[in-house]
């Protein structure tokens, strides 16, 4: 994952454990879909209870791996909406104009 956004220069990870909330999003959505899916298969009499259990178990393994990046994106958007990054975060790593870098010679 890139450390900053190419368009707006937003630093993605504000600190250690920043994306921990995305795990809750991923887990919550997976649990919700597995629960709904199992009961839909079970009460809809689409498959046997044993087959429904195997189907939702496979889904519970594959879905979080696929949804990982989307959960991080949702968490980042949620956090940026409710707790925007300070303006100085966007320019924190930029060199000063007086620095001795070749770009400033």
Buried (B, 14 or more C-beta within 10 A) or exposed (E): EEEBEEEEEBBBEBEEEBBEBBBEBBEEBBEEBBEEBBEEBBEEEEEEEEEBBEBBEEBBEEBBEEBBEEBBEBBBEEBEEEEEBEEEBBEEEEEEEEEEEEEEE
